[in-house]
Amino acid sequence: MFKKIFLFLLVIFNNTLLFTRAKVTEIEIEKLKSIKDTKNRFLEYTKMSKNKIGDKWFYYGTTKEVGDEATFKEDLHLSNQTFKHEADIQAATFEKGLFCTNVLFEKDALFQDSIFKGYLKFEGAKFKGKADFKNTKILNTSNFVFAIFDTETIFEKAFFRGKTYWHKAQIKKTANFENVIFKDIADFLGTKFMWDVDFSDSKFEQKAKFRFTEFMKITRFRKVLFKQLADFFGSHFKNRADFSNSKFEQEALFRWVKFEGPLNFTSVIFKNLANFKYSNLINQSAEFWGAEYSGENAKYIPEKYQNQMKKVGEETTRETYIY
């Protein structure tokens, strides 16, 4: 009986979702294709719902596949624009820059599977609905400085080829950065993650900069590869932090970091210095079981945690900062 009631409610819920999305007509698609002005075509494109079937994108309610009309070959300047409707920008390709300084998205902003080849600027933008950048390819410099994300933020499986800047951004709900590849510097200086954030299975190929970043809820960096400096100088972890099974190929810099919750560094590989100098690590509940280090590279980790670790070599490296 319970199963039947559950299935009935599920059908009603799904039908409700369907009715909230307007089906796209073939007339609308042809009209979109006929618009020559890049900005006007883009604005019209944002109003048309899409759905993904397999690895292809279609206009919602049709068998019409998204095509060349979703490629924008000129710079798009949208600063101070307000999107009152759900902005469906999925499967788009931006050959040039996309400039969205102080843009306001009052509902969901959907960018799944989009490709950004030029400069991407969301400085000061506000996302009041879900911000979904899953599977995006961001091939140039990106700027999310001072951006505000009010609800769910998704960058799962995104690819950042250029530098990305997130200075003083505020992410107020769950942030998903799982399986992200950062090919260049990722700079989250002063960013506030106000809810759970997950960077698990991601790869930072250049410096990962989280200086003075605030992690206010559960933080996960599980199975993360840091190929260059991992810089958490002065950051604040207000809840549980999990770095288990991650690998730091260069210095792991946690100087002056304040921890307030339990820490998990089990099975972490420190190929270079594990620098917890001036942090409050000694006063915390932490696990370092199976973590590996060499030489004196664990000298700034309290002895009670060093006893949980494995010394695998004699090479000692110098710390980045001497102050």
C-alpha positions as CSV (number, residue, x, y, z in Angstrom):
1,M,0.0,0.0,0.0
2,F,2.8,2.4,1.0
3,K,4.6,1.6,-2.3
4,K,1.5,2.5,-4.4
5,I,1.0,5.8,-2.6
6,F,4.7,6.7,-3.1
7,L,4.5,5.9,-6.8
8,F,1.3,7.9,-7.1
9,L,2.9,11.0,-5.4
10,L,6.0,10.6,-7.6
11,V,3.9,10.7,-10.8
12,I,2.1,13.8,-9.6
13,F,5.4,15.5,-8.7
14,N,7.0,14.7,-12.1
15,N,3.9,15.9,-13.9
16,T,4.0,19.1,-11.9
17,L,7.6,19.6,-13.0
18,L,6.7,19.1,-16.6
19,F,3.9,21.6,-16.5
20,T,6.3,24.3,-15.2
21,R,8.4,24.0,-18.4
22,A,7.0,25.4,-21.6
23,K,7.4,23.2,-24.7
24,V,9.3,24.9,-27.5
25,T,7.6,25.1,-30.8
26,E,9.2,24.7,-34.2
27,I,8.2,28.2,-35.1
28,E,10.2,29.5,-32.1
29,I,13.2,27.5,-33.2
30,E,13.1,28.9,-36.8
31,K,12.6,32.4,-35.4
32,L,15.7,31.9,-33.2
33,K,17.8,30.7,-36.2
34,S,16.8,33.8,-38.2
35,I,18.0,36.3,-35.6
36,K,21.3,37.8,-36.9
37,D,22.2,40.1,-33.9
38,T,24.3,38.0,-31.5
39,K,23.0,39.5,-28.3
40,N,19.3,39.3,-29.3
41,R,19.7,35.7,-30.4
42,F,21.4,34.8,-27.1
43,L,18.6,36.4,-25.0
44,E,16.0,34.5,-27.0
45,Y,18.0,31.3,-26.6
46,T,17.9,31.7,-22.8
47,K,14.1,31.5,-22.8
48,M,13.9,28.1,-24.6
49,S,14.0,25.0,-22.4
50,K,16.3,22.1,-23.4
51,N,16.7,18.6,-22.3
52,K,19.6,16.1,-22.8
53,I,19.0,12.6,-24.2
54,G,22.1,10.5,-24.2
55,D,24.9,12.9,-25.2
56,K,22.7,15.2,-27.3
57,W,20.7,18.2,-26.5
58,F,17.1,18.9,-27.8
59,Y,14.7,21.7,-27.5
60,Y,12.2,20.7,-24.9
61,G,9.1,18.9,-26.2
62,T,10.6,18.5,-29.7
63,T,12.9,16.2,-31.7
64,K,14.9,19.3,-32.8
65,E,18.5,19.1,-31.8
66,V,20.3,22.2,-30.6
67,G,22.6,23.3,-33.5
68,D,24.7,26.2,-34.8
69,E,22.2,28.8,-33.5
70,A,23.7,28.1,-30.0
71,T,27.1,29.2,-31.1
72,F,27.9,32.8,-30.4
73,K,30.8,34.2,-32.3
74,E,31.1,37.7,-30.9
75,D,31.7,39.2,-27.5
76,L,28.5,39.3,-25.4
77,H,28.2,42.3,-23.1
78,L,25.4,41.7,-20.6
79,S,26.5,43.7,-17.6
80,N,23.7,44.8,-15.2
81,Q,21.2,42.6,-17.1
82,T,18.4,41.0,-15.1
83,F,17.0,37.6,-16.1
84,K,13.6,37.2,-14.5
85,H,13.0,33.8,-16.1
86,E,14.9,30.6,-15.8
87,A,18.0,31.2,-18.0
88,D,18.5,28.0,-20.0
89,I,22.0,28.5,-21.5
90,Q,22.8,24.8,-21.8
91,A,24.8,23.3,-24.7
92,A,25.9,26.8,-25.9
93,T,29.3,27.6,-27.3
94,F,30.9,31.1,-26.8
95,E,33.6,31.7,-29.3
96,K,34.5,35.1,-27.7
97,G,34.1,36.7,-24.3
98,L,31.0,36.6,-22.1
99,F,30.8,39.7,-19.8
100,C,28.2,39.4,-17.1
101,T,29.3,42.0,-14.5
102,N,26.6,42.5,-11.9
103,V,24.1,40.4,-13.7
104,L,21.1,39.2,-11.7
105,F,19.6,35.7,-12.3
106,E,16.3,35.7,-10.4
107,K,15.7,32.0,-11.2
108,D,17.9,29.1,-12.1
109,A,20.9,29.8,-14.4
110,L,21.6,26.6,-16.4
111,F,24.9,26.3,-18.3
112,Q,25.4,22.5,-18.5
113,D,27.7,21.3,-21.2
114,S,28.5,24.9,-22.4
115,I,31.9,25.8,-23.8
116,F,33.5,29.2,-23.0
117,K,36.4,30.0,-25.3
118,G,36.9,33.6,-24.5
119,Y,37.1,35.6,-21.2
120,L,34.3,34.7,-18.8
121,K,33.3,37.4,-16.4
122,F,30.7,37.0,-13.7
123,E,32.2,39.6,-11.3
124,G,29.6,40.8,-8.9
125,A,26.9,38.6,-10.4
126,K,24.1,37.3,-8.2
127,F,22.5,33.9,-8.7
128,K,19.2,33.7,-6.7
129,G,18.3,30.3,-8.2
130,K,20.5,27.3,-8.9
131,A,23.8,27.9,-10.7
132,D,24.5,24.8,-12.8
133,F,27.8,24.7,-14.6
134,K,28.1,20.9,-14.8
135,N,30.4,19.6,-17.6
136,T,31.3,23.0,-18.8
137,K,34.6,23.7,-20.5
138,I,36.0,27.1,-19.4
139,L,39.0,27.5,-21.7
140,N,40.1,31.0,-20.9
141,T,40.4,33.2,-17.8
142,S,37.3,33.2,-15.6
143,N,36.2,35.8,-13.0
144,F,33.7,35.1,-10.3
145,V,35.0,37.8,-7.9
146,F,32.4,39.1,-5.5
147,A,29.8,36.8,-7.1
148,I,26.9,35.7,-4.8
149,F,25.3,32.3,-5.1
150,D,22.1,32.1,-3.0
151,T,21.2,28.4,-3.6
152,E,22.8,25.3,-5.0
153,T,26.1,25.8,-6.9
154,I,27.2,23.0,-9.3
155,F,30.6,22.8,-11.1
156,E,30.8,19.1,-11.1
157,K,33.1,17.7,-13.9
158,A,33.9,21.3,-15.1
159,F,37.2,21.9,-16.9
160,F,39.1,25.1,-16.2
161,R,42.0,25.6,-18.7
162,G,42.7,29.2,-17.7
163,K,43.2,31.0,-14.4
164,T,40.0,31.2,-12.3
165,Y,39.4,33.9,-9.7
166,W,36.8,33.7,-6.9
167,H,38.0,36.5,-4.6
168,K,35.4,37.3,-1.9
169,A,32.7,35.2,-3.5
170,Q,29.8,34.0,-1.3
171,I,28.4,30.5,-1.9
172,K,25.5,30.3,0.5
173,K,24.3,26.7,-0.1
174,T,25.7,23.4,-1.2
175,A,28.7,23.7,-3.6
176,N,29.7,20.8,-5.8
177,F,33.2,21.0,-7.3
178,E,33.6,17.2,-7.6
179,N,35.8,15.8,-10.5
180,V,36.9,19.3,-11.6
181,I,40.2,19.8,-13.4
182,F,42.0,23.1,-12.8
183,K,44.8,23.4,-15.4
184,D,45.9,26.8,-14.2
185,I,45.8,28.8,-10.9
186,A,42.6,28.5,-9.0
187,D,42.3,31.4,-6.6
188,F,39.6,31.4,-3.9
189,L,41.0,34.2,-1.8
190,G,38.6,35.2,0.9
191,T,35.7,33.1,-0.6
192,K,33.0,32.1,1.9
193,F,31.6,28.6,1.6
194,M,28.6,29.0,3.9
195,W,27.3,25.4,3.5
196,D,28.8,22.0,2.6
197,V,31.4,22.1,-0.2
198,D,32.9,19.2,-2.0
199,F,36.1,19.2,-4.1
200,S,36.5,15.4,-4.0
201,D,38.3,13.7,-6.9
202,S,39.4,17.0,-8.4
203,K,42.8,17.9,-9.7
204,F,44.8,21.2,-9.3
205,E,47.6,21.2,-11.8
206,Q,48.9,24.7,-10.8
207,K,48.6,26.6,-7.5
208,A,45.5,26.0,-5.4
209,K,45.0,29.2,-3.5
210,F,42.5,29.2,-0.6
211,R,44.0,32.0,1.5
212,F,41.7,33.4,4.2
213,T,38.9,31.2,2.8
214,E,36.0,30.4,5.2
215,F,34.6,26.9,5.2
216,M,31.6,27.1,7.4
217,K,30.1,23.6,7.1
218,I,31.3,20.2,6.1
219,T,34.3,20.4,3.7
220,R,35.5,17.6,1.5
221,F,38.8,17.4,-0.4
222,R,38.9,13.6,-0.7
223,K,41.1,12.0,-3.3
224,V,42.3,15.4,-4.6
225,L,45.6,15.8,-6.4
226,F,47.5,19.0,-5.7
227,K,50.4,19.1,-8.1
228,Q,51.7,22.5,-7.0
229,L,51.4,24.6,-3.8
230,A,48.2,24.0,-1.9
231,D,47.9,27.3,-0.1
232,F,45.3,27.5,2.8
233,F,47.1,30.2,4.7
234,G,44.9,31.9,7.3
235,S,41.8,29.9,6.3
236,H,39.1,28.9,8.8
237,F,37.4,25.5,8.9
238,K,34.4,25.8,11.2
239,N,33.2,22.2,10.8
240,R,34.5,18.8,9.7
241,A,37.2,18.8,7.1
242,D,38.1,15.7,5.1
243,F,41.3,15.5,3.1
244,S,41.6,11.7,3.1
245,N,43.4,9.9,0.3
246,S,44.6,13.2,-1.2
247,K,48.1,13.8,-2.6
248,F,50.2,16.9,-2.1
249,E,53.1,16.9,-4.5
250,Q,54.4,20.3,-3.4
251,E,54.0,22.1,0.0
252,A,50.7,21.7,1.9
253,L,50.5,25.1,3.5
254,F,48.1,25.3,6.4
255,R,50.0,28.1,8.3
256,W,47.8,30.2,10.7
257,V,44.7,28.0,9.8
258,K,42.0,27.8,12.4
259,F,40.3,24.4,12.7
260,E,37.1,24.0,14.8
261,G,35.9,20.6,13.7
262,P,37.3,17.1,13.4
263,L,39.9,16.5,10.7
264,N,40.6,13.6,8.5
265,F,44.0,13.3,6.8
266,T,44.1,9.5,6.7
267,S,46.1,8.0,3.8
268,V,47.2,11.4,2.6
269,I,50.6,11.5,0.8
270,F,52.8,14.5,1.6
271,K,55.5,14.5,-1.0
272,N,56.7,17.9,0.3
273,L,56.4,19.9,3.5
274,A,53.2,19.5,5.6
275,N,53.2,23.0,7.0
276,F,50.8,23.5,9.9
277,K,52.9,26.1,11.6
278,Y,50.9,28.5,13.9
279,S,47.7,26.6,13.2
280,N,45.7,25.2,16.1
281,L,46.0,21.6,14.9
282,I,47.3,20.4,18.3
283,N,44.0,21.2,20.0
284,Q,41.8,19.4,17.4
285,S,40.5,15.9,17.0
286,A,42.4,14.7,13.9
287,E,43.3,11.5,12.2
288,F,46.5,11.0,10.2
289,W,46.5,7.2,10.0
290,G,48.5,5.9,7.1
291,A,49.6,9.3,5.9
292,E,53.0,9.4,4.3
293,Y,55.9,11.8,4.6
294,S,59.7,11.9,4.3
295,G,62.6,13.4,6.2
296,E,61.5,16.3,8.4
297,N,58.5,17.2,6.3
298,A,56.1,16.5,9.2
299,K,57.9,18.6,11.7
300,Y,55.0,21.0,12.0
301,I,52.5,18.2,12.7
302,P,52.1,17.5,16.5
303,E,54.0,14.3,17.6
304,K,50.7,12.6,18.6
305,Y,49.7,12.7,15.0
306,Q,53.1,11.9,13.6
307,N,52.9,8.6,15.4
308,Q,50.0,7.7,13.2
309,M,52.0,8.4,10.0
310,K,54.5,6.5,7.9
311,K,57.9,7.9,7.1
312,V,58.8,6.7,3.6
313,G,62.1,8.6,2.9
314,E,64.7,10.9,4.2
315,E,64.4,13.9,1.9
316,T,63.5,17.2,3.6
317,T,62.2,20.2,1.7
318,R,62.3,23.9,2.7
319,E,59.2,25.8,3.6
320,T,57.8,28.4,1.2
321,Y,57.5,31.1,3.9
322,I,60.1,31.8,6.6
323,Y,57.9,34.2,8.7
